[in-house]
Amino acid sequence: ESVDFLLKRTGKDDRKGASDLASELGDLPLALEQAGAYIKESGISFADYLVRLKENRKELLSKGKPLNYPDSVATTWEISFCAVQKENPAAGDLLNLLAFLAPDAIPRSLLEEGAKLLPEPLSSCVRNSGRLDDCIALLNRYSLIGATDNLFSIHRLVQAVVQDRLSPEDQRIWAESALKMVNDAFSFSQLDEGTWEKCSKLSSHALSASEHSERLEVSQQETAVLLNSLGNYLHNRMELASARAVLERALAIDEKALGPEHTSVASIANNLGSVLKDQGDLEGAKECFQR
């Protein structure tokens, strides 16, 4: 099946070459897809790709074996990423950004509206529809993202590989960029029904971006603001358990950042109290409201 897939994906008829490559990749579907996309895009042979794979794997494993995924995935991705970075650096930056959002249904409008909050050269690229189209098409051709109907998707494993190859400082830069972009777009208001649908499309990205920023300890106050908005949105949908968990995280982060007596902390405590009241936890609610 792996050999048939590679032959069909690349349009080649070298069955022996496809078999050797499939064997080297451990027949792993994601690695096969990325290798096939690269071979089709670059026009090289299976044997040529196998040489690149072995050279890159040696370099990759010299840095330490990947912890949560097979090295064949990391290596095929690394080969494709180097090709993308060389052809269009902004496309590489776009991939870095997408690694810190939820993997599915990422709206193009989220990037376009948040362009001013992104680092260069990605910011200028996103402001120009044609240049952004080129970045998306390039990543799509190499099977690093999917793109349909102004929505992007990226495999969770590709996200993991992207994050792992970034330095700690670069991880913080892209996690913070994702957080600020989502926070700017996630403007929930119970009194404005127009915000309900928009926040519905962004809720998974709000959760993902806040988790990364919390883990990497960047922009903690903005993280608390986003989680507070997300908690209010979930409360409005009567997803009370989720709303409570999110608001408790927001409260802990805000207290650590601003101290226990800040008015921002009071606002989150009040919102948490409302959720607890609706859950029937009247003692907990009373404690929050009295505070």
C-alpha positions as CSV (number, residue, x, y, z in Angstrom):
1,E,0.0,0.0,0.0
2,S,2.9,2.4,0.8
3,V,4.5,1.7,-2.5
4,D,1.3,2.2,-4.4
5,F,0.7,5.4,-2.6
6,L,4.1,6.8,-3.4
7,L,3.8,5.9,-7.1
8,K,0.4,7.5,-7.3
9,R,1.4,10.6,-5.3
10,T,4.5,11.3,-7.4
11,G,3.4,10.1,-10.8
12,K,6.5,7.9,-11.1
13,D,6.8,4.3,-12.0
14,D,10.0,3.2,-10.2
15,R,8.5,0.5,-8.0
16,K,11.9,-0.6,-6.5
17,G,12.8,3.0,-5.6
18,A,9.4,3.5,-4.0
19,S,9.7,0.3,-2.0
20,D,13.2,1.3,-0.7
21,L,11.9,4.7,0.4
22,A,8.7,3.3,2.0
23,S,10.9,0.9,4.0
24,E,13.1,3.7,5.2
25,L,10.1,5.7,6.3
26,G,8.6,2.7,8.2
27,D,5.4,2.9,6.0
28,L,4.2,5.8,8.2
29,P,1.4,7.6,6.3
30,L,2.3,11.2,7.3
31,A,6.0,10.6,6.4
32,L,5.0,9.0,3.1
33,E,2.7,12.0,2.2
34,Q,5.4,14.6,3.0
35,A,8.1,12.7,1.1
36,G,5.7,12.2,-1.9
37,A,4.8,15.9,-1.9
38,Y,8.5,16.9,-1.9
39,I,9.4,14.5,-4.7
40,K,6.5,15.7,-6.9
41,E,7.3,19.4,-6.2
42,S,11.0,19.1,-6.7
43,G,11.0,16.5,-9.5
44,I,13.8,14.4,-7.9
45,S,13.9,10.6,-7.9
46,F,13.1,8.2,-5.0
47,A,16.8,7.4,-4.7
48,D,17.7,11.1,-4.6
49,Y,15.2,11.7,-1.8
50,L,16.5,8.6,0.1
51,V,20.0,10.2,0.1
52,R,18.6,13.5,1.5
53,L,16.6,11.5,4.1
54,K,19.7,9.7,5.3
55,E,21.9,12.8,5.4
56,N,19.2,14.8,7.3
57,R,18.4,12.0,9.7
58,K,22.1,11.8,10.7
59,E,22.1,15.5,11.5
60,L,18.7,15.3,13.2
61,L,19.6,12.4,15.5
62,S,22.9,14.1,16.4
63,K,20.8,16.7,18.2
64,G,18.8,14.0,20.1
65,K,16.0,11.6,19.1
66,P,12.5,13.1,19.0
67,L,10.5,12.1,22.0
68,N,6.9,12.0,20.9
69,Y,7.0,10.9,17.3
70,P,9.2,8.8,15.0
71,D,12.3,10.3,13.6
72,S,11.1,9.6,10.0
73,V,8.4,12.2,10.5
74,A,10.8,14.8,11.9
75,T,13.3,14.1,9.0
76,T,10.8,14.3,6.1
77,W,9.4,17.5,7.6
78,E,12.9,19.0,8.0
79,I,13.7,18.3,4.4
80,S,10.4,20.0,3.3
81,F,10.8,22.9,5.7
82,C,14.3,23.7,4.5
83,A,13.0,23.8,0.9
84,V,10.1,26.1,1.9
85,Q,12.4,28.4,4.0
86,K,14.8,28.8,1.1
87,E,12.1,29.6,-1.4
88,N,9.9,31.9,0.8
89,P,11.0,32.8,4.4
90,A,7.6,34.2,5.2
91,A,6.0,30.8,4.4
92,G,8.3,29.3,7.0
93,D,7.2,31.9,9.5
94,L,3.5,31.2,8.7
95,L,4.1,27.6,9.6
96,N,5.7,28.6,12.9
97,L,2.7,30.7,13.8
98,L,0.2,28.0,12.9
99,A,2.0,25.5,15.1
100,F,0.7,27.5,18.2
101,L,-3.0,27.5,17.2
102,A,-5.5,24.7,17.2
103,P,-4.8,22.3,14.2
104,D,-8.2,22.6,12.4
105,A,-10.3,25.4,10.9
106,I,-7.9,28.3,11.2
107,P,-9.6,31.2,9.5
108,R,-7.6,33.2,7.0
109,S,-9.4,36.3,8.4
110,L,-7.7,35.7,11.8
111,L,-4.3,36.3,10.2
112,E,-5.4,39.2,8.0
113,E,-7.0,41.1,10.9
114,G,-4.1,40.4,13.2
115,A,-1.3,41.2,10.7
116,K,-0.2,44.3,12.7
117,L,0.6,42.0,15.7
118,L,2.9,39.6,13.8
119,P,6.6,39.9,13.4
120,E,8.3,40.7,10.0
121,P,8.5,39.4,7.3
122,L,5.2,37.6,8.0
123,S,3.3,40.8,8.9
124,S,4.0,42.4,5.5
125,C,3.2,39.2,3.8
126,V,-0.2,38.8,5.4
127,R,-1.1,42.4,4.5
128,N,-0.6,41.5,0.8
129,S,-3.2,39.0,-0.4
130,G,-1.1,37.9,-3.3
131,R,2.0,37.2,-1.2
132,L,-0.2,35.4,1.4
133,D,-1.7,33.3,-1.4
134,D,1.9,32.3,-2.5
135,C,2.8,31.3,1.1
136,I,-0.3,29.2,1.5
137,A,0.1,27.5,-1.9
138,L,3.8,26.7,-1.2
139,L,3.0,25.1,2.2
140,N,0.0,23.3,0.6
141,R,2.2,21.9,-2.2
142,Y,4.6,20.4,0.3
143,S,1.7,18.9,2.3
144,L,2.6,20.9,5.4
145,I,-0.8,22.4,5.7
146,G,-4.3,21.9,4.1
147,A,-6.2,24.9,2.7
148,T,-9.8,25.1,1.6
149,D,-12.5,27.8,1.7
150,N,-10.3,30.3,3.4
151,L,-9.6,27.8,6.3
152,F,-6.2,26.2,7.1
153,S,-5.4,23.0,8.9
154,I,-2.1,21.5,10.1
155,H,-1.5,18.0,11.3
156,R,-0.9,17.9,15.1
157,L,2.3,15.9,14.5
158,V,3.6,18.6,12.2
159,Q,2.8,21.2,14.9
160,A,4.8,19.2,17.3
161,V,7.8,18.9,15.0
162,V,7.7,22.7,14.2
163,Q,7.7,23.5,17.9
164,D,10.5,21.1,18.7
165,R,12.8,22.5,16.1
166,L,12.4,26.1,17.3
167,S,14.8,27.5,20.0
168,P,13.2,28.3,23.3
169,E,13.3,32.0,22.4
170,D,11.6,31.5,19.1
171,Q,9.0,29.3,20.7
172,R,8.2,32.2,23.0
173,I,8.1,34.7,20.1
174,W,5.6,32.6,18.0
175,A,3.5,31.6,21.1
176,E,3.2,35.3,22.0
177,S,2.3,36.3,18.4
178,A,-0.4,33.6,18.3
179,L,-1.8,34.7,21.7
180,K,-1.9,38.4,20.8
181,M,-3.5,37.7,17.4
182,V,-6.3,35.6,18.9
183,N,-6.8,37.9,21.9
184,D,-7.3,40.8,19.6
185,A,-9.9,38.9,17.6
186,F,-11.7,37.2,20.5
187,S,-14.0,40.1,21.6
188,F,-17.0,38.3,23.2
189,S,-19.9,40.3,24.4
190,Q,-23.1,38.7,25.8
191,L,-25.0,41.7,24.6
192,D,-23.7,41.6,21.0
193,E,-24.9,38.4,19.2
194,G,-22.6,39.2,16.3
195,T,-19.6,38.3,18.5
196,W,-21.1,34.9,19.4
197,E,-20.5,33.3,16.0
198,K,-17.1,34.8,15.6
199,C,-16.0,33.5,19.0
200,S,-17.4,30.1,18.2
201,K,-15.0,29.8,15.3
202,L,-12.1,31.0,17.5
203,S,-12.7,29.2,20.8
204,S,-10.4,26.3,20.0
205,H,-7.6,28.7,19.0
206,A,-8.1,30.7,22.1
207,L,-7.7,27.6,24.2
208,S,-4.7,26.4,22.3
209,A,-2.9,29.8,22.2
210,S,-3.5,30.4,25.9
211,E,-2.2,26.9,26.8
212,H,1.1,27.5,24.9
213,S,1.6,31.0,26.4
214,E,0.9,29.7,29.9
215,R,3.3,26.8,29.4
216,L,6.0,29.1,28.0
217,E,5.2,31.9,30.5
218,V,4.8,34.7,28.0
219,S,2.3,37.6,28.2
220,Q,0.7,36.3,31.3
221,Q,-1.7,39.2,31.7
222,E,-2.9,38.9,28.1
223,T,-3.3,35.2,28.7
224,A,-5.6,35.8,31.6
225,V,-7.6,38.4,29.6
226,L,-8.1,35.8,26.8
227,L,-9.1,33.1,29.2
228,N,-11.5,35.4,31.0
229,S,-13.2,36.2,27.6
230,L,-13.2,32.5,26.7
231,G,-14.7,31.6,30.1
232,N,-17.5,34.2,29.6
233,Y,-18.2,32.8,26.1
234,L,-18.4,29.2,27.4
235,H,-20.7,30.4,30.3
236,N,-23.0,32.0,27.8
237,R,-23.2,28.6,26.0
238,M,-23.9,27.0,29.5
239,E,-20.8,24.8,29.1
240,L,-20.4,25.3,32.8
241,A,-17.6,22.8,33.6
242,S,-15.4,24.1,30.8
243,A,-16.2,27.7,31.8
244,R,-15.2,27.0,35.4
245,A,-11.9,25.3,34.5
246,V,-11.0,28.2,32.1
247,L,-11.8,30.9,34.6
248,E,-10.0,29.2,37.4
249,R,-6.9,29.2,35.2
250,A,-7.4,32.8,34.4
251,L,-7.7,33.7,38.0
252,A,-4.5,31.9,39.0
253,I,-2.5,33.5,36.2
254,D,-3.9,37.0,36.9
255,E,-3.2,36.7,40.6
256,K,0.4,35.7,39.9
257,A,0.9,38.5,37.5
258,L,-0.9,41.4,39.3
259,G,-1.3,40.3,42.9
260,P,-4.5,39.3,44.7
261,E,-6.0,42.8,45.2
262,H,-6.0,44.0,41.5
263,T,-9.3,45.1,39.9
264,S,-8.7,42.7,37.0
265,V,-8.5,39.8,39.5
266,A,-11.8,41.0,41.0
267,S,-13.5,40.9,37.6
268,I,-12.4,37.3,37.0
269,A,-13.4,36.3,40.5
270,N,-16.9,37.8,39.9
271,N,-17.2,35.9,36.6
272,L,-16.2,32.7,38.2
273,G,-18.8,33.3,41.0
274,S,-21.5,33.5,38.3
275,V,-20.5,30.2,36.8
276,L,-20.4,28.5,40.3
277,K,-23.9,29.9,41.0
278,D,-25.3,28.4,37.8
279,Q,-23.6,25.1,38.7
280,G,-25.4,25.1,42.1
281,D,-22.2,25.6,44.1
282,L,-23.6,28.4,46.2
283,E,-20.9,28.4,48.8
284,G,-18.2,28.7,46.2
285,A,-20.2,31.5,44.4
286,K,-20.7,33.3,47.7
287,E,-16.9,33.2,48.4
288,C,-16.1,34.6,45.0
289,F,-18.7,37.4,45.3
290,Q,-17.6,38.4,48.8
291,R,-14.0,38.5,47.7
